[in-house]
Every structure is written in structure tokens, then in C-alpha cells.
């Protein structure tokens, strides 16, 4: 791959199934040694993009290059440069963990010595050493996903496609897999991640691409995407209902006019003794809010400030018509 060339470079990618267009000119660039999370509603074309990039499906138009190789013209070189872990495990349950890895090493023609060295490295990386001699049928869901990914890594791919790799895993297994992903990126592997878990994208991705109506509608760092959408909130907690009522009066102009009902304005909850207000995201605005309450002798017991998350980004940038049309 040429120096400084992107690991993934897509321009104007199109694909239709019958008269249903799925990709309508996708443009996407992923830098080497980074994680890019591809988000979009179910059926929006995420897996279609992965299948095209991994040479499993021809595109109708546009260009795509992986590690400098054209997907449509240099399929063999692309396949040698990539690894793919899909939504469903490719593990053979009748074989042991070590035998599954040996099978992949033999298919990649690594040779006995080199293959065994690679198997040992992967068993250690995925913490599967103790289970290596046991049939995969005895593995938990998390162990199978780790073995599946280890099998993909036998050939040391430059670019790795992870298509919803943690679907169905428990929280601990998901975090274990995240740790492995981070270690791979530290070693220079480029990862294109499709996932329905937005917290996963937030934790792992250097950049997030949002797919909607067949096009990439946003592509940026997670933090910068979250700055572009509303959704922040300030939660004020009080000790007594009287203080909640007093705070409502002091902060009455913080609610839109339609929500300023004197008895129960939106955002005020006397049951939980709290008031929720939209946040501007600035420290001076928060300080001014608390100063207003302090000036009126309304003590605040607890303050929580929450910023917009990728859920807010997802719903702001993807349309309900896309979700209905693609289902």
C-alpha cells in the first residue's frame, strides 16, 4: 500500500437490488490504523457496503479501493489484505478451538511452524489458552465470538471488517472484545465496524460515518458529531418539594412559553424532587443558572450535566422514512 494512502477509499458507490436502490453514491475514506464505525438504520446498506468491499458482491457503480487495491479489478489482492467477521460465527463446533485456528492456518498455507506460532499468539491474545483443547460446542457465546475473530486474524489482515461483532454478547464479553479491537488498532490494523450498539461506536471509533437513504450524511469524530445536535440536559436535585416549587418560580423563563404552566411545567418532577432543563453546554451558562438559585436562597443538593450522545446523533441524522423503506 502506498505510504499515507487511506486503508479504505470509496467514491460514488452504488448498488440496487431489483428496483430498490440501497447505495446511492457512497463516499467514504478511512485512514490507516483507525476504527471507523458505520451507523445506519436496519437495512440501510451497511452490510451491503461490507460485502462489496470484501469482494462478495459487485457494485453497480463507483469505485472502492482497499489497501490501495481496486475491489473490482484486484479481487485476489484485496482478499489477501482483509479479514471479515460477520454477524454469524464461522466456528466449526465439532473442532476444538486450536483445531479451528489450525484449519485457518492451513487454508492460508502458513506452514506448520509459522502456523503454530500464530495460533499460540492468538490463543494468548484472546485468552483462550485454557479452552484451546475443548470442542467449540462447549464455548460460551463470548468465547465463540473471540475464536471467530481470532480465526479471521490468522493471516494478519491489514483491514478488518467487523459486522456487528458483539451482537448477543453479555456486557463483560463485549468489553473483552473491545479490548482486543483496541490492541489490533495499536498494531496498525484498520477496522470498519458496523454496529447497532451506539455506545460501542462511541467507545471504539476514531470517526463515525452515518448512512442514511443510501448516502453518507455525516462523517466525523464522535465528539464533534455530538456537538452538532441538541440533546444536552441539566438535572437539578432538591431536598424537599418546597424547594422544587421555589426553583420552578425562579427558573420559570428557562422553559419555552408553551411549557410554563404554573402548577407543573415540563421538566419538573416533584416525585423525584428534580428539575430537568436543556443545557447549552457552556460552563458560564451553568454557573449563571446556579447563581440565580443561590441568590434566591434555593439550595441545590445535586447537579448532573449530560451531553448529547450518539443516540441523539443517530436520530437527528437518520430519517424515519429510511427506516420504514428499508425494513
N, C-alpha and C positions, 0 to 999 in steps of 0.2 A: 504494500500500500504506500502511495506517495506520502512523503513527510508532510504533516499538517493537514492532510486530506481528511474530510469527515468520514467517520465509520459508516454512516448511512446518509445517503443523499438522494432525495426523492423530488421529482419535479413533474407536476401536471398529471399525476397518476389517476387513471380512470378505470372503472370496472362496472359492468352491468350484468345482471342475471335475468335473461329474457328482456322484458321491457322495464325492469326495475333497476334504475341506476343506484349503485351503492357508493362508489367513489366518483366524485365529480371534479377531479383536478386537485389531488392532494399534493401539497408541498411540505416537505419536512427534512430538516438536516439535524443529525445527531453527531456531536463531537466525540472523538475517540476517548475512551476511558471514562465515560459518563453514563448515568442512568437517565433515560427519557421515559416518562410514564405517558402512555397513550390512553386518554379517557374519552368516554362517549357512552351514550345510551346503549342498552342491549340491542344487537342487530344493526348497529351504526356502521359496521365495516372494520372494526379493529382486527378481528381475526382474519378478515379478507386481506388486509394490508400485510399481516404476518405471513400468510400463505403465499402472497406474491413475492415478498422479499426472500422467502426461503425456497423459491422456485417450484412450489407445489401447485401454483395457479398462475396462468398467464394474465398479464394486464391487457386491457383493451387499448390503452394509450398511455403516453407519458414515459418517463424514464426513471429507473431506480438503480443505484449503484451501492454495492456492499463491499467495504474494504477496497474500494477502487475498481471493482469488477461490475460490469453491466449484468443485471439479473437475467435479461432476456438472451444475451449473447454468450455470456461466460458462466453458464449454469454450474458446470463442474467445479470451477474455481470458487464460485460463491458458496456452494455446498461444503467445500473444504474449509471455508473460513468461518462458518456459522455453526451454532448449536441451537436446537429448538426443544423447549419443554412446554408441552401443550397443557390443556385443561385436564386431560385424562392421562393417567400414568401408563408408561410403556413397559413397566416392570413385568417380568415373567415370574408369576407366583410359584411355579414349580422349581425354580432355581434358587440357590442361596444368594445373599447379597453379593458375595465375592464372585459367584458364577455369572451373575448378571453383568458385573463390570468386566469380567474376563471375556464374555461374549462380545461386548462392545470393543474391547481392545483387539480382539481377533478380527472383527469386521473392519477395524481401522488399520489392520496389518502392522501393529506396533512391534510385534516380536515378543518372545516370552520375557526376556529380561526387562526391556523398556516397559512392556505392558504391566508386568508385576510391580515395577516401581511406581507407575502411575496409579495402579489400583491401591497400593499401600498409601500413597499420598492422599487419595480421595477418601479412603476409609477414615483416615485421621482427620481430614478437613471437616467431614460431615459427622464425626463422632459415631461412626458405625462399626468400629473395630470389634466390639464385643458381639455384635449381631451378624458379623460377616459370614459365619458358617451356618446360620439358620435360614430356613426357607423364607422367601419374601412373603409368603402367605401368612406368616406369623407376625409380620411387622405391623405397627400401628400406621394410621393414615399419615402422620407426620414423618415417620421413618421411610415410608414408601415414597413420599414426595422428595425427601432428601436423596434417596437412592436414585430416583428418576433423574434428578438434576445432576447427580454425580455421573451417571451414565452418559449424559449429554456432554459432560466436561472431559471425558476420557481423551478426546482428540485435541484438547486445548483450543477451543474456538476463539477467534478474535472478537466476534459479535455473537451475542446470546439473546435469543428471543424467549421471553418468559410470558406465556399467555395464561393469565390468571393462575399463577403457580400455587397460591395458598388457599384456593377455594376449598372450603370444608375443613380446614385445619383449626385446631384449638389455638388460643392465644399464645401459649408457650411455643408450640410448633411453628407458628407464624414468625415469632421473634427469632427463633433459631435459624429459620431460613433467611430472614433479613440479615442476620449477622454474616451468613455465608455470602449473600449478594454483595455486601459491603467489602468483604475480603477479596472477592473477584474483581471488583472495580479498582481496589487498591493495587491489584496486579496488572491493571491496564485493560481489562475486558470491558467492552461496550455492551450495554444492556438496553434493549427496548422492552419495556414492561407494560403489559395490558392488565388492568385490574379493575374490579368493581369496589375494592376497598380503598376509599379515598385517603384514609389515614396512612395506608401503605404507600401510596404515591407520595404523600407529604413527607414521610419519613425517609424514603429511599431516593427520590428523583432529584437530580440537579435541575432538570427542566421538565415541564408538563405541557403536553400538547392535547388540546381539546378538539375532538372530532364531532362535527355536527352537520347534518344534511350533506354528507359526503365531502366536506372540506375541513381543513384545519382552521378553526376560528380563533384560536389563541395558542401561543407557544412562548413560554417564558419561565422564569424561575418561580417556584411556588409562592414565595413571599411576595413577589411583585404582582402576581396574579391576584392574590388575596387583597392587596392594597387597592385594586381597581373595582372592587364590588362592595356594596353595602352589606351590613350584617353584624357589625360590632355592637356590643351591648355592655352597659354598666349596670351591675346589680348592687343595690344598697340594702343592707340588712339592718333592722332596728330591733330594739329590745321589747317594745310594747306597741299595741295598736294605736295608742295616742300619739306616739312619735311618728308612726306611719302616716296618720291623718295630718299631723302638723307638717311633715315633709311634703305631702301632696300639695298643700296650700302654698308652701314656699316655692315649690318647683312646678307650679301649675302651667307656666308658659313653656315647659320642656316638651309637652305633648302637643301634637297637631290640634287645631281648633275643634275638629270633629270628635276628638277623644277626651275633651276636657269636661266630662260630666262630673259635677261637684261631688257626687256620692262615691263613684267608683271609676276613676279614669283608667284607661287601658294601661297595663303595665304595673298596676298597684295590686298587691295581694296581701290582704290583712290576715289571711290564714297562716301564711309562711312569714309574715312580718317583713316583706321585702318589696322593693320597687325596682322595676326594670326600665332602663332608659336607653335610647340609641346612643352609641358612642361615636365621637368624631375621630377618635384615635390619637388625639394630642394630649400631652401632659398638662399644658396650660388650661385646656378646657375642663379636664377632670379636676384640677386644683380649684378652678373658679366655682365649679359645682359644689365641691365640699366646703369652700369658703362661705357660700351662700347659706348653707345649712348651719355652719358653725356660728355665723353672725346672728342667726335666729335661735340659737341655743337648742338645736336639734342634733344631738349626738348620733353618729353613725357607728354601729357596732362592727360592721364588716363590709368591705368593698371587694367586688370581683369585677375584673375587666376582661371581656372576651373579645378577641379579634375575629374577623371573618375567617372561615376555614375553607378547605377545598370543596366541601359540600355546597357552600354558598357560591363558589366559582362555578361549579358544575351546573347548578340550577339557573344561574344567571346567564350562562353562555350556551346552554343546550335548550332546544325548544320542545314543547310538549308535542308538537306536530311530528317532529322527528321520532320521538318515542313511539307514537301511535303507528306511524307509517312503517317503521322497521320491525314491529313485532309480528 
